[in-house]
């Protein structure tokens, strides 16, 4: 049995968790900053860093108490070192380093994106090779994995991530930040009445683009205002969400057709979207031999439990770091060599 304590502070959630064997969450303390950032319509890095400083020791104490473990019961300290906001990352990293040094525990560096994907193990074990659709505020990627810790991007967004487009449309509709949940709820109250464009739909490959969709929604609203017309927000939300889901599902279907995988993981903050989960569930009827493993909704947002799940993979592979580990705000997975994939 391997028990890890994990630290996550890449954006606006301060979190510490205790996870056993990468699949059982013993505790997951999360302090959110949404109320502090809502009035700005997005994360203010300096404000986020200050909040992390206020909460890092508090969430650590809560996580240890909730898990009913002592430092001597732990096998390692997992921590997000990228990607994310550099000031925010530093707070969690310094907290993890201090705890690891004080208790003579190995420090385990974790890619935040790997954490999102590994959280699928809280649902049921990922079967490899696997494909992951990673959909969050900063990333929209299709990731191929032949085994744990083997991540290769098949396709990614050229501009806005899906989550970013949700937030920008949300600001247009004066919805609270983050807007994903509000738009999803609105969409289920409306009808698809507008056929918004799907960028790159006819192009080969697995890449995405959502900037044009966001602009089309903005133009639709502004044109209606100039004509003195009223657009039903529920229908606008339904039409926008339908276009996003169509793009995500279309590219995912192409990748599932082209690559012999055994499971599909849905991960990231937008993975909580009920419309997307339903559409992918329907898609999987065409792929009966592939297991669809969405991350449980309570672990789709940023949290330390997912870092503990990915940290377990690193612990198994003996991937450790020295105490001079630094942040890597632009960290990402490598791009897949599609020519090599074709030859295998």
C-alpha positions in Angstrom: 0.0 0.0 0.0 1.3 3.5 -1.0 -0.1 6.5 0.8 0.7 10.0 -0.6 0.0 13.5 0.5 -0.6 15.8 -2.4 -0.5 19.6 -2.9 -2.3 21.6 -5.6 -2.2 25.4 -6.1 -1.9 26.0 -9.8 -4.7 28.5 -10.2 -7.4 29.6 -7.8 -7.9 26.4 -5.6 -5.7 25.7 -2.6 -5.9 21.9 -2.0 -4.2 19.2 0.0 -5.3 15.6 -0.2 -4.2 12.1 1.0 -4.6 9.3 -1.5 -4.0 5.6 -1.2 -2.7 3.6 -4.1 -3.7 6.3 -6.6 -7.3 5.3 -6.4 -8.7 5.8 -2.9 -9.2 9.3 -1.6 -8.7 9.4 2.2 -9.2 13.2 2.3 -9.4 16.1 -0.1 -9.4 19.6 1.4 -10.1 22.4 -1.1 -10.3 26.1 -0.4 -11.8 27.9 -3.4 -11.3 31.6 -4.3 -14.2 32.0 -6.7 -15.9 34.7 -4.7 -12.7 36.8 -4.8 -12.3 36.6 -8.5 -15.9 36.7 -9.7 -16.0 40.5 -9.8 -13.0 40.5 -12.2 -14.5 37.9 -14.5 -11.3 35.8 -14.2 -8.4 34.9 -12.0 -6.2 37.8 -10.8 -2.7 36.2 -10.2 -1.6 38.4 -7.4 -4.9 37.9 -5.5 -4.7 34.1 -6.1 -1.2 33.9 -4.6 -2.2 35.8 -1.5 -5.1 33.5 -0.9 -2.9 30.4 -1.4 -0.5 31.7 1.3 -3.5 32.1 3.7 -4.9 28.6 3.1 -1.9 26.3 2.4 -1.3 25.3 6.1 -5.0 25.2 6.9 -5.8 22.8 4.1 -2.8 20.7 5.1 -4.1 20.4 8.6 -7.6 19.6 7.4 -6.3 16.9 5.0 -4.3 15.1 7.6 -7.1 15.3 10.2 -9.8 14.1 7.8 -7.6 11.2 6.6 -6.7 10.3 10.1 -3.0 9.8 9.2 0.3 11.0 10.7 3.3 12.1 8.6 5.0 8.8 9.5 2.1 6.9 7.7 3.0 8.6 4.4 5.2 7.3 1.6 5.7 10.5 -0.3 4.7 14.1 -1.1 3.2 14.8 -4.6 3.0 18.4 -5.8 1.9 20.2 -8.9 4.8 22.0 -10.5 3.1 23.1 -13.7 1.3 24.2 -15.7 -0.3 27.2 -14.0 0.2 30.6 -12.6 3.8 30.9 -11.4 3.0 32.7 -8.1 0.3 30.2 -7.3 2.4 27.2 -8.1 5.2 28.5 -5.9 3.1 28.5 -2.8 2.1 24.8 -3.2 5.5 23.8 -4.2 7.2 25.5 -1.2 4.6 23.9 1.1 5.2 20.5 -0.3 9.0 20.9 -0.1 8.8 22.0 3.5 6.6 19.1 4.5 8.9 16.6 2.6 12.0 18.0 4.1 10.6 18.1 7.6 9.4 14.5 7.5 12.2 13.0 5.3 9.7 12.0 2.5 10.5 11.8 -1.2 9.2 14.8 -3.3 7.1 13.7 -6.4 6.7 16.2 -9.2 3.4 16.1 -11.0 2.1 17.6 -14.2 -1.3 19.2 -13.4 -2.7 17.8 -16.7 -1.7 14.3 -15.8 -3.6 14.8 -12.5 -6.8 15.6 -14.4 -6.5 12.4 -16.4 -5.4 10.1 -13.5 -8.5 11.2 -11.5 -10.4 8.8 -13.8 -9.0 6.1 -11.5 -11.4 7.3 -8.8 -14.2 6.0 -11.1 -12.6 2.8 -12.2 -9.1 1.8 -13.4 -8.0 3.2 -16.7 -7.3 0.4 -19.2 -4.4 1.0 -21.5 -3.9 1.9 -24.3 -6.2 4.8 -23.6 -7.4 8.1 -25.1 -8.1 11.1 -23.0 -10.2 14.1 -23.9 -8.9 16.8 -21.6 -11.2 19.8 -21.5 -10.6 22.6 -19.1 -10.4 26.4 -18.9 -6.8 26.5 -20.3 -6.5 23.2 -22.3 -8.5 21.3 -24.8 -6.5 18.2 -25.9 -6.9 14.7 -27.2 -4.1 12.7 -25.5 -3.0 9.2 -26.4 -1.5 7.0 -23.7 0.0 3.6 -24.3 0.6 3.2 -20.5 0.7 5.3 -17.4 3.0 8.4 -17.7 3.1 8.0 -21.5 1.2 11.1 -22.7 1.2 12.3 -26.4 -1.0 15.0 -27.7 -2.9 13.9 -30.9 -4.8 17.2 -31.2 -5.2 20.5 -29.3 -6.9 23.8 -29.6 -5.3 26.5 -31.9 -6.8 29.4 -29.8 -9.4 29.4 -27.0 -9.8 26.3 -25.0 -13.4 25.1 -24.6 -13.6 26.4 -21.0 -12.3 29.8 -22.0 -15.1 30.1 -24.6 -17.7 29.2 -22.0 -16.4 32.0 -19.7 -16.3 34.6 -22.5 -19.8 33.8 -23.6 -20.8 33.8 -19.9 -19.5 37.4 -19.6 -21.5 38.3 -22.6 -24.7 37.0 -20.9 -23.7 38.5 -17.5 -23.4 35.1 -15.9 -21.2 34.5 -12.8 -17.6 33.3 -13.3 -16.8 30.5 -14.0 -19.7 30.3 -16.4 -19.6 26.6 -17.5 -22.1 25.3 -15.0 -24.5 28.3 -15.6 -24.4 27.9 -19.4 -25.0 24.1 -19.0 -28.0 24.7 -16.9 -29.4 27.4 -19.3 -28.8 25.1 -22.3 -31.0 22.4 -20.8 -33.8 24.9 -20.5 -33.6 26.0 -24.2 -33.6 24.8 -27.7 -31.0 24.7 -30.4 -32.2 27.5 -32.7 -29.0 28.9 -34.1 -26.6 26.8 -36.2 -23.2 28.2 -35.0 -20.2 27.3 -37.2 -17.8 24.5 -36.2 -14.2 25.6 -37.0 -12.0 23.0 -38.8 -14.8 20.5 -39.1 -13.7 19.5 -42.6 -10.0 19.5 -41.9 -8.0 16.3 -41.3 -6.4 15.7 -37.9 -7.6 16.1 -34.3 -7.1 19.8 -33.5 -9.8 22.2 -32.2 -10.6 25.9 -32.6 -13.2 27.8 -30.5 -12.3 31.4 -31.1 -14.5 31.6 -34.1 -17.5 30.1 -32.3 -17.1 32.6 -29.5 -17.0 35.5 -32.0 -20.0 34.1 -33.8 -22.0 34.1 -30.5 -20.9 37.7 -29.7 -21.9 38.9 -33.2 -25.2 37.2 -32.9 -26.0 39.1 -29.7 -24.7 42.4 -31.0 -26.6 42.2 -34.3 -29.8 41.4 -32.4 -29.3 44.3 -30.1 -28.8 46.7 -33.1 -32.0 45.4 -34.7 -33.9 45.8 -31.4 -34.5 42.1 -31.2 -34.4 40.0 -28.0 -32.5 36.7 -28.1 -33.7 34.1 -25.6 -30.7 33.3 -23.5 -31.7 29.7 -23.0 -31.7 29.1 -26.7 -28.4 30.9 -27.2 -26.8 28.8 -24.5 -28.2 25.6 -26.0 -27.0 26.5 -29.5 -23.5 27.5 -28.2 -23.2 24.4 -26.1 -24.4 22.2 -29.0 -21.6 23.6 -31.2 -18.9 23.0 -28.6 -20.1 19.4 -28.0 -20.3 18.7 -31.7 -16.7 19.8 -32.1 -15.4 17.8 -29.1 -17.3 14.6 -29.9 -16.5 14.8 -33.6 -12.7 14.9 -33.1 -13.0 12.3 -30.3 -14.9 9.9 -32.6 -12.2 10.3 -35.3 -9.4 9.5 -32.8 -11.3 6.5 -31.5 -11.7 5.2 -35.0 -8.1 5.7 -35.9 -6.4 4.4 -32.8 -7.0 1.0 -31.1 -7.5 2.0 -27.5 -9.3 0.2 -24.7 -10.6 3.1 -22.8 -11.7 6.7 -23.2 -11.2 9.1 -20.3 -13.1 12.4 -20.1 -11.1 14.8 -17.8 -10.8 18.5 -16.9 -13.2 21.1 -15.5 -15.5 21.0 -18.5 -15.8 17.2 -18.0 -18.5 18.1 -15.4 -20.7 19.4 -18.2 -23.8 17.1 -18.3 -24.4 17.7 -22.0 -20.9 16.6 -23.0 -21.0 13.6 -20.7 -24.3 12.5 -22.3 -23.1 13.0 -25.8 -20.0 11.0 -25.2 -22.0 8.2 -23.6 -24.2 8.1 -26.7 -21.1 8.0 -28.9 -19.7 5.0 -27.1 -22.6 2.9 -28.3 -20.6 2.9 -31.6 -17.5 1.6 -29.7 -18.8 -1.2 -27.5 -15.3 -2.6 -26.8 -14.0 0.7 -25.4 -14.6 1.6 -21.8 -15.8 5.2 -21.2 -14.4 6.4 -17.9 -15.4 10.0 -17.1 -13.7 11.5 -14.1 -16.2 11.7 -11.2 -17.8 15.2 -11.2 -16.4 16.0 -7.7 -12.9 15.6 -9.0 -13.2 17.4 -12.4 -12.1 20.7 -11.0 -8.6 21.5 -9.7 -8.0 19.5 -6.5 -5.1 17.7 -4.8 -6.7 14.2 -4.9 -6.0 14.1 -8.7 -2.4 15.1 -8.0 -2.2 12.2 -5.6 -3.5 9.9 -8.3 -0.9 11.0 -10.9 1.7 11.1 -8.1 1.1 7.4 -7.6 2.1 6.7 -11.2 5.3 8.6 -10.7 6.0 6.9 -7.4 5.6 3.5 -9.1 8.0 4.7 -11.8 10.4 6.1 -9.2 10.1 9.7 -10.6 11.2 11.9 -7.8 12.6 15.4 -7.5 15.2 17.2 -5.4 14.4 20.1 -3.2 15.6 22.5 -5.9 12.6 21.6 -8.0 11.2 24.8 -9.7 7.8 25.6 -11.2 7.2 25.2 -15.0 4.1 27.4 -15.8 4.1 26.3 -19.5 4.4 22.6 -18.9 2.5 20.4 -21.4 2.6 16.9 -22.8 4.7 16.2 -26.0 3.0 16.1 -29.4 2.4 12.7 -30.8 4.5 11.6 -33.8 1.7 10.6 -36.0 4.0 9.2 -38.7 5.5 6.9 -36.1 2.0 5.9 -34.9 1.1 5.0 -38.5 4.1 2.7 -38.7 3.2 0.8 -35.5 
